Amino acid sequence: MKIVIFGASSKTGLLLVQQTIDAGHEVTAFAREPSKITIQDDHLNIIQGDALKPAQVSDSIQGQEAVLSLIGPTKGAPKNLTSECTRNILEGMQDHNVKRLVLTSVAGIPTPNDETSGASKFIGSLLKIFLKDMFLDRENQLALLESSDREWVAIRLPRLTDDKPAGQYQLGFKNPGMRLKISRANLAAAMLDQLSEDSYLRQAPIISQV
Ligand SMILES: NC(=O)c1ccc[n+]([C@@H]2O[C@H](COP(=O)([O-])OP(=O)(O)OC[C@H]3O[C@@H](n4cnc5c(N)ncnc54)[C@H](OP(=O)(O)O)[C@@H]3O)[C@@H](O)[C@H]2O)c1
């Protein structure tokens, strides 16, 4: 499959690029600074671009069969970074008739399917107060996905770690609160798996270590 990866320069992104190539796909890595993509492979094409620029995003999606995105705020990012980039990705997918999108969200954002305990609801409401802008941006990101007609899966993340892939990951709606974690290697594996899985289509499951 031909797959474009946004946020390819992130720690998780580099693992995802490598795992996607190893799985036999043709990868396009989209990055603001191509020098950060330290992987070289005949099956890897690197495109320089800014995901806040709709035309650059749309051009990079042309000819692809699926999209993966790890875009998240870095220093100096606008408050609406993830929602704006998601909007540009969805429009680019519409332009070029690409159906499948797997991307990341955060575990603190509630969804209707969640089985949430009182304690994690309380933690969620505190986070919503203290991380107001991040919450709003991620809520808007999910709203954009829900109103689109694409085949999306948004994997909601607890804390990311650099642990080696340990055993298996789990996806689901039992909101574990923010204390749980997932390794970046397992997150990359889960994103790749969701390209060919239909069980969480148009949903936002939480991921965690088993
Ligand atoms: N770390 C955690 O515990 C945690 C928890 C919950 C969710 N997350 C989310 O998980 C994902 C991966 O996290 P990570 O720690 O591996 O990486 P990260 O440092 O959060 O990486 C963010 C990525 O987004 C890219 N990006 C930002 N603005 C962009 C723009 N305008 N155009 C193109 N690319 C842009 C960055 O590119 P540059 O290299 O050019 O900056 C980088 O590749 C992110 O979405 C993050 O928000 C992380």
The ligand as an SDF file (V2000), in Angstrom:
LIG
                    3D

 48 52  0  0  0  0  0  0  0  0999 V2000
    4.2320   12.3400   24.7970 N   0  0  0  0  0  0  0  0  0  0  0  0
    3.0970   11.9510   25.3620 C   0  0  0  0  0  0  0  0  0  0  0  0
    3.0640   11.4370   26.4860 O   0  0  0  0  0  0  0  0  0  0  0  0
    1.7890   12.1280   24.5930 C   0  0  0  0  0  0  0  0  0  0  0  0
    0.5810   11.9660   25.2740 C   0  0  0  0  0  0  0  0  0  0  0  0
   -0.5870   12.0840   24.5500 C   0  0  0  0  0  0  0  0  0  0  0  0
   -0.5340   12.3430   23.1770 C   0  0  0  0  0  0  0  0  0  0  0  0
    0.6690   12.5150   22.5540 N   0  0  0  0  0  0  0  0  0  0  0  0
    0.6820   12.7210   21.0880 C   0  0  0  0  0  0  0  0  0  0  0  0
    1.3330   11.6040   20.4620 O   0  0  0  0  0  0  0  0  0  0  0  0
    1.9030   11.9960   19.2030 C   0  0  0  0  0  0  0  0  0  0  0  0
    3.3470   11.5070   19.1240 C   0  0  0  0  0  0  0  0  0  0  0  0
    4.0870   12.0050   20.2330 O   0  0  0  0  0  0  0  0  0  0  0  0
    5.6800   12.0180   20.2350 P   0  0  0  0  0  0  0  0  0  0  0  0
    6.0740   12.3560   21.6460 O   0  0  0  0  0  0  0  0  0  0  0  0
    6.2340   10.8000   19.6030 O   0  0  0  0  0  0  0  0  0  0  0  0
    6.0470   13.1980   19.2590 O   0  0  0  0  0  0  0  0  0  0  0  0
    5.8940   14.7960   19.3060 P   0  0  0  0  0  0  0  0  0  0  0  0
    7.1680   15.3820   19.7570 O   0  0  0  0  0  0  0  0  0  0  0  0
    4.6760   15.1910   20.0530 O   0  0  0  0  0  0  0  0  0  0  0  0
    5.7550   15.0580   17.7310 O   0  0  0  0  0  0  0  0  0  0  0  0
    4.8600   15.9330   17.1660 C   0  0  0  0  0  0  0  0  0  0  0  0
    5.0350   15.8330   15.6470 C   0  0  0  0  0  0  0  0  0  0  0  0
    4.1480   16.7560   15.0180 O   0  0  0  0  0  0  0  0  0  0  0  0
    4.9050   17.4290   14.0090 C   0  0  0  0  0  0  0  0  0  0  0  0
    4.3230   18.7290   13.6990 N   0  0  0  0  0  0  0  0  0  0  0  0
    3.9630   19.7100   14.5530 C   0  0  0  0  0  0  0  0  0  0  0  0
    3.4810   20.7570   13.8730 N   0  0  0  0  0  0  0  0  0  0  0  0
    3.5640   20.4430   12.5470 C   0  0  0  0  0  0  0  0  0  0  0  0
    3.2370   21.1150   11.3430 C   0  0  0  0  0  0  0  0  0  0  0  0
    2.7010   22.3610   11.3520 N   0  0  0  0  0  0  0  0  0  0  0  0
    3.4540   20.4920   10.1610 N   0  0  0  0  0  0  0  0  0  0  0  0
    3.9860   19.2470   10.1250 C   0  0  0  0  0  0  0  0  0  0  0  0
    4.3250   18.5570   11.2390 N   0  0  0  0  0  0  0  0  0  0  0  0
    4.1130   19.1470   12.4320 C   0  0  0  0  0  0  0  0  0  0  0  0
    6.2860   17.5860   14.6210 C   0  0  0  0  0  0  0  0  0  0  0  0
    7.2180   17.9480   13.6180 O   0  0  0  0  0  0  0  0  0  0  0  0
    8.6240   18.6950   13.9410 P   0  0  0  0  0  0  0  0  0  0  0  0
    9.6120   17.5810   14.1520 O   0  0  0  0  0  0  0  0  0  0  0  0
    8.8820   19.4720   12.7050 O   0  0  0  0  0  0  0  0  0  0  0  0
    8.4120   19.5360   15.1690 O   0  0  0  0  0  0  0  0  0  0  0  0
    6.4620   16.1650   15.1660 C   0  0  0  0  0  0  0  0  0  0  0  0
    6.8080   15.2670   14.1430 O   0  0  0  0  0  0  0  0  0  0  0  0
    1.7000   13.4990   19.1480 C   0  0  0  0  0  0  0  0  0  0  0  0
    0.5050   13.7680   18.4090 O   0  0  0  0  0  0  0  0  0  0  0  0
    1.4860   13.9010   20.5980 C   0  0  0  0  0  0  0  0  0  0  0  0
    0.7410   15.1150   20.7130 O   0  0  0  0  0  0  0  0  0  0  0  0
    1.8100   12.4000   23.2250 C   0  0  0  0  0  0  0  0  0  0  0  0
  1  2  1  0
  2  3  2  0
  2  4  1  0
  4  5  1  0
  4 48  2  0
  5  6  2  0
  6  7  1  0
  7  8  2  0
  8  9  1  0
  8 48  1  0
  9 10  1  0
  9 46  1  0
 10 11  1  0
 11 12  1  0
 11 44  1  0
 12 13  1  0
 13 14  1  0
 14 15  2  0
 14 16  1  0
 14 17  1  0
 17 18  1  0
 18 19  2  0
 18 20  1  0
 18 21  1  0
 21 22  1  0
 22 23  1  0
 23 24  1  0
 23 42  1  0
 24 25  1  0
 25 26  1  0
 25 36  1  0
 26 27  1  0
 26 35  1  0
 27 28  2  0
 28 29  1  0
 29 30  1  0
 29 35  2  0
 30 31  1  0
 30 32  2  0
 32 33  1  0
 33 34  2  0
 34 35  1  0
 36 37  1  0
 36 42  1  0
 37 38  1  0
 38 39  2  0
 38 40  1  0
 38 41  1  0
 42 43  1  0
 44 45  1  0
 44 46  1  0
 46 47  1  0
M  CHG  2   8   1  16  -1
M  END
$$$$
